[in-house]
Amino acid sequence: MLSGSTILVTGGTGSFGNTFVPMTLERFNPKKIIIFSRDEMKQWEMAKKFADDPRVRFFIGDVRDRERLYRAFDGVDYVVHAAATKIVPTAEYNPFECIKTNVNGAMNVIDASIDKKIKAVVALSTDKASSPINLYGASKLASDKLFVAGNAYSGEHGTRFSVVRYGNVMGSRGSVIPFFLSIKDSGVLPVTDPRMTRFMISLEQGVELVWHAFEDMIGGEIYVKKIPSMKVTDIASVVAPEAEQKIVGIRPGEKLHEQMIGVEDAPFTYEYGDYFKILPAINDWATDQSRIKLGKPVPDNFQYASDNNPEWMPQGELAQWISSNLEKIGSI
């Protein structure tokens, strides 16, 4: 599907874009990948990595700017929407700015995609959009709902929209592993709560989930990959076995456990080999066989959270991953 096509990634200079671009260039050989973002310095740094590849282009712009999106989407086949205000405290202290990017920006992407006849859009979501307790999660829930409903706006033969949702991305900028690595020599690692758990997914797995969404989607699906969990105390033990773990308490807006599928979504959720699919409750799409395909309904009151996950990552596996990826952890 993506082979020979033109793909645009909003917020493409972030952790996801820096992994999506080389993987997609190698796997599909697209005609062009356009990085759409507002930070010229990040674009300049990223452009140096792909200086010898004419398939990679850069476009300064902001998803808040509807007119700029219309210009950028001209001639584009597929869009990956990764742009967002993502840091929980930043969103709490700058709520208007968070809404402008995460909600208004989503509306702009949807309108531009429909009007410029984009074939399909996959939007990146977060575990925090499931039963949200902070503004970032609430704004991403609103964004998810907008992209799902976008399929009704575009019509049966128009642009298709779907969402992928995953939790803690191992090694990404601002996440717990690079943070622990940066302070491990101090001999003390701050742990918010000894009971805290997190899902563990690599950026490569996140990219593969987006690829799968493009191949599988009819429109309106939310894809959730099955991934292992870990206790934060175990992550700390792997990064710095000799360090003291100091309990500092949960930060405002932070959950004890990550949740990607809540019990409210169970009636509309189907299970597949290595992922789940939440179908829209609107327009009877949750009973549409073309969307369900070979999926099996999950049990009543089903919940997919990092504490009730049947799959757990062993400490040795995480240690091996850190050793193999040390150079890039926290750099993208």
N, C-alpha and C positions, 0 to 999 in steps of 0.2 A: 504493500500500500504506500509506504513512504518512499520507496525507491523512485528516483528521478523527479521527486516533488520538491516544492518550495515550502519550507517550514519556518515559522516564526515563533520565537520563545520570548514571552514578556518576562521581565526580570531575569533575563538570561545570563547575567554576570554572576549570579549567586551560586551556591553549592550545587544545586540541581543542574543548572545550565552548563557549568564547567565539566560535569560528568556526562550529561546528555549529548553534548555536541560531539566529542570524539567517538563515543560509542555509536551514535547514529550515523556519523560519517562512514565509519568502518562497516557497520552492519547493512546499511541500506543505500549508501552512495546517493544521497539526495542531490538534486540540482543545486539547491541553495539552502543554507540555514541562516536566518536573520536574527541577530541578537538585538532585542528592543529593550532598552533600559535608560535610566535617567542619569547615571553616574558616569561621567566621561573618563574619570581616572580608572575605574574598574574596567571600562571598555578598552581603554588603552593597554592596560595590563593583559587583558584576555586576548586582545588582537595580536600581541607579540607571540602568543603560543600558536596561533594559526596564520602567521604571516605568509607562509608559503602555500596556503590552501585557498584558492579563489572562491571556493564554495561557501566560505564563512564571511558574512557581511555584518555590519554594525549600524544601528539606527538609534540615535538619541531621541528619547521621548518618554512620556509619562502616561500611564494608563488613565490618569485623571483627565488627560487632554484628549477629548473625543475626536477632534479634527486631526490631530497627529496620528491617532490610531487608524483613521480612514486612509491617510496617506501611506502609512506603513503596511497596511493589509492589502494594498493593491498588488494583484498577481500572486498572492499567497494561497497555498492549497490547505495547509494544516497549521493550527495554532496550539501551542502549549502555554497555558496561562500560569506562570510561576510567580508573578509580581505580587507582593503583599507586604504590609507592615506586620512583622512576625514576632517581635520581642514583646512578651506579655507586659512587663512594667511600662515599656514605651507606649503601648496602646492604652494602658490605664491612665497614664499621665497626659496623653495627647489624644483624647478620644475623637475629637473632630477630625484630626488628620488620619486616624485609623479608618474611620468610616469613609472618608474621601477616597482612600486607596482601595480598601478591601470590598466595599459595597458599591460606591459610585464607579470605581474602576471596573468592577465586574460587569456592571450595567453597560459601560462604554464598550467593553470587549464584546459583549453579546450583540449589541446594536451594530457595531462595525463588522462583526463576523457575518451577520445575516445580510447586511446591505452590500458587503463586498463579496458575497457568495463563497465564503470559506467552506470547504467540504466538511471538516470536523474540528472540534475544539475539545481538548482535554484540560481540565482545570485541576490544579493541585490543591488538596485540602489537608486537614490535620486532625489528629485525634481530639484536639480541643474543641472541634465543632460538634462533637457528640456530647449531649447534655452539658453545654458550656457553662462555666462559672466565672469566666473573665471576658472582657470586651473583645479581645482577639478571637476567642472561640466563638462568641456570639456573632461577630462580623463575618467569620468564615462559614458559620452555619447559614447566615443570610446569603452569602455568596454561593454556597452549594445549592440552596433553594432557587436562586436566580438562574444558575446554569441548567438545572433540571427543567425549570419552567421555560427556559429559552427554546426548548424543542417544540413547544406549542406555538411560540411566536414565529418560529422559522417555517412551520408547516411541514407536511409529510415528506416533501422532496427537497427541503431546504437544508441549512446547516444543522449538523448534529452536535450535541453537547453531552459530555459525560464528565465525571469527577473521579479522581483517585485519592484515596485517603490513607495516610500512614503516620506512624508515631515518630519516636526519637530516631533521627538519622545518625548512625555511628560516624563520628569523626567530623561532622559538619561544623562550620564556624559557629561558635557560641554554645555548642552542646557540651555535655558533661565530660566526655573523654578528653578532648583537648584542654578543657579547663583543669581537670585533675592533673594532666600531664604537665601543664604550665606551672603548677605549684607543688608538685610532688616532692621537690627537694627541700621544701620548708619543713617537712616531717609531719604536717598536719593537713588533713583533707576535711573540709566542711561537708557534712552530710545532713540534709534537711530533716530526714526522719528514717530510722532504721527499718521501718516497714515498707518504705517507698519502692515501687517497682516501675520499670519502663520497658516498652517494646524496643526491640533492636532490629533495625533494618539498615542495610548498606545503601549507598547512593546508587550503586549498580542495580540493586533489586528495585529501587524506586523507578529508575529509567525503564527497566523491563516491564514494570506494571503499566507505565504509560504506553509503551509499545503494544501491550496486550489490549489495553482499552481501545486504542485506535482500530485494532483488528476485529474486536468483538462487538463493539458498541452498536446499538440501534439508536440510542439517544435516551438520556435521563438516568443512566445507571451510575451508582457510586461503587467503585471497586475498592475492596479492602484485602490486602495481601495477608496471608497467614505467616506470621513471623514469631520468633521466640521472644521470651521475656527474660529480664534479669533484675535482681535486687540491686539497688544503687550501692548498697554496702559491698556487694560482690564485685561490682565494677571498680570501686575504690580499692578493694583488695588486690585486684589484678594489676591496676596501674601502679600502686605503691604498697606492696605487701607489708612493709615495715612501718608505714606511716600511721599516726594516730587518727582515728575517725572521730571528729568533733561534731556532735549533734547540735545544729543551729536553728532548727525549726523550719516549718514550711513557709515559703514566701507568699505574700498576698497574691491571690488569683491562681495559686498552684494546686494541682490535684495530687493526692497520695498515690493514685494509680491512674495510668492512661486508659481511656476507653475509646474504642473505635466503632463499636456497634452497641447501642443501648437497647433495653428491653422494648422500648416503644417502636423500634425499627424491626423487631423480630418478625412480625406478621408479613413483612415485605422483603425479607432477607433470604437468600438462597446460597447454599454451600456448593463449592466446586473443589477440585483436587487440591489446589494450593492458594485459593482465595475465596472470599465471599463477595456477593453482589447485592447491594441494597437497591431495590427498584422503587420508583416513585409511587406514592399513594394516590396521586392525581391521575385523572383520565383513564383509569383502569389499566395503567401500564404495568402494575405489579402482577397482573394475571395474564399478561401478553406472552404467549409461548415463544415468540420470536426473541423476546428479551430473556426469558427464563432459560431456554435451550435445555441443557441436560442438568440444570441445577436441582438440588434437593432442598425443600423447605427446612429451615432450622427449627428446633423445638420451641414451643411456647416459652416465653420469658427468657429466651436466649440473650446472653450478653457476652460481648467479646472485649475483655479488659485484660490489662497486663498482670493482674493478680490471679485471675481464674483461668489463665491460658494453660492448655495442656502441654505446651512446648516451652522448654526453658533452655537457655544457652549455657553450656558448661563454662566454667572459668577458663579452662584450657583452650577452648575454642576462641574466646575473646582475646586471650593472650596471643594466640597465633595470628589473629586478624590484626591486632595492633602492631605486632612485629612486621607483618607483611605490608602494612600501609602507613608506617610511621612517618615517612617523608611528606605525605599529603594530608595527614590528620590536622584539621584546623586551618589549613591553608586555602581551602575552597569552600 
